[in-house]
Amino acid sequence: MDDRGPTDSTRCTGNGTTPEIAPTGSLPASASGFELTASDSTVERGARITFELTNVATEQQSTGTRHRYALQRRAGGGWTTVTQFSGDRSGFNATAVFHDPGRGFEWTVQASAAGFSTDKFVVCDRLPPGEYRFVYDAARPVAVEFELTERAGA
C-alpha cells in the first residue's frame, strides 16, 4: 500500500504551518469533563481507526470546533506534530461548540499519511511504524495513544 502522503503537490509545498496544539510531554485522556478514546490501541498502516471525544460530565460542556486536533509521533523522548495546516492557513477559529452529556466529536480515518490529510490538514511524509497520539486541543488538551504497525505481508 502506498503511503507517501497526498499526491496533490499543492498541499505539500512547504508553506504549511504546524498547529501549536499541545506540549510535547504527557497528556491525559480525560480532562475538564471530556474523554478521548481510540477504537484500537494498535492499528496496521492503511486500516481505519476511530477517535471519539465525549462529554463525560453531567452537564453541557463546550469545546472549539472539530478541527482542533493534531496527529503526533513519539520522537526523541517527546512528541512531534506531523499534521500541518495546508496552504496559507495558520490557526483555528474561535467558534464554541456545545455538547450534551454523552455527546461530542468522532473522527474515523485511514491510518496513513493520506488518511490523515483531511479537513484542514496535510501530512506530507510517510508515517513510519511507531507510537502516535491523537490530540484534541480542548481547554485542557487531551490525547489518546496508539501504535502504528506495518500491514501484515507488506
N, C-alpha and C positions, 0 to 999 in steps of 0.2 A: 504494500500500500504506500502510495506516495504521500509524504507528509512534509513537503518542503515549505509549506505556507501558501499564502494566496498567490495565484498565478497572475492576478491583475497587478501589474507593476506600478500603477498609480497609487496603490495602497501602501507600498513599501518603498517610498522614495527617500527615506532618511529624514523627512520633515516631521515625522510623528513625534509626539511627546509622551513620556511615561506618566501615568497618573500618580500623583503623590497621595497614596491612599492609606498606607499603614506603615508602622515601624517594621524594621527588619527582624525584630525579636518575636517571641511567642505571643500569640493572641488567643483569647478564649473562644470556644464555640458558642457560648451563651453570655449575653451581657445586655443590660438595660431593657430587659423584657423580651428579647429576641434570641432565637436559637437558630444556628446554621447547621444543616446536615447535608451529607452526601449519600447517594444511593449505594455507593460501593466504596470500600477503603482501598481496593486495588482495581485498576482498570487497564485493559490492554489498549495500546495505541489504536485509534480508529473506532473503538467501541463507544457507546453512548453512556454518559454519566449525568445524573440529575442532582442539582443542588437546590435546597429549599431553605428559605428564611421564613421563620414562623414566629408570630407574636405568641409567646407563651405566658404573657401576663393575663390578668383577669379583666383588664380594661383596654380600651382602644389605645394604640400606640402609633407613632408616626416615624417614618424614615424619609430619606431622599428618594429619588427615582430608582427604578430597577437597574439603571445603567451604572450605578456607583459601585462597581466591583473591579477586581483585578485577579489575574492568574499570576501566582508567584512560584518560583522554583527555588528549592534549597540549594544554596551555593556558598561554599566557603564558611560554613557555620551560621549563615544568615539567610535571608530570603531576598530574591531579586525579582522584581516585577517584569514579566515577559509580555504582557499586553501593553499596547501603545494606542493612543488616540491616532486615528488616521488623518492625513491631511493637515489642515491648519487649526483643527480643534485642539483646545488645550485644557479643558476642565469640565466640571459638571455644573448643571444649573441648580438653582436653589429651591426647586419645587418640593413641597411636602406631600407625602402620600400617607394616608391613614389606613391602619389595618385593625380590624376587629380581632378579638381573641381567636386563636387558631388559624388566622389568615396571614398572608404575606406574599412573597415572590417565589417563583420557581423558574429555574433555568435548566434546560436539557441541551447538552452539546455533545458533539463528537469529540473525543479526547485526542485531538491533533491540533497542529498549528492552524490549519484551515478551519477546523471546527470551532476554535475559539476566536476566529476572525469574523465576528458577527457584531451586530448592533453598531456601536461607535468605535469598536476596537479592531486592531490588526495584530497578529503575531507573525513576524517576518522570518523567523528561523525555525527550523525543525525542532520539535520538543523531544529531547533525549529521554530515555527511561530515567526514572528517579523519583524523588519526593517533590510533590507540588502541594499548593494550597489555594483554595478559592477564598478570597477575602471580600467581605461586604463592608463598605465604609459607612457604618451607622454612627450614631452619637459616640458610641464606643465600638470601634471596629471588631468584627467577629470573623473567624476563619475556620475552615474545615480542611484537614489534610487528607491526601490520597497519594497512592503510589501509581505511577505510570509505568507499565511494562511493555515489552515487545509483544506483538501479536504472535501466538504460537505458530511455528512454521515460517516465520518471516525471515 
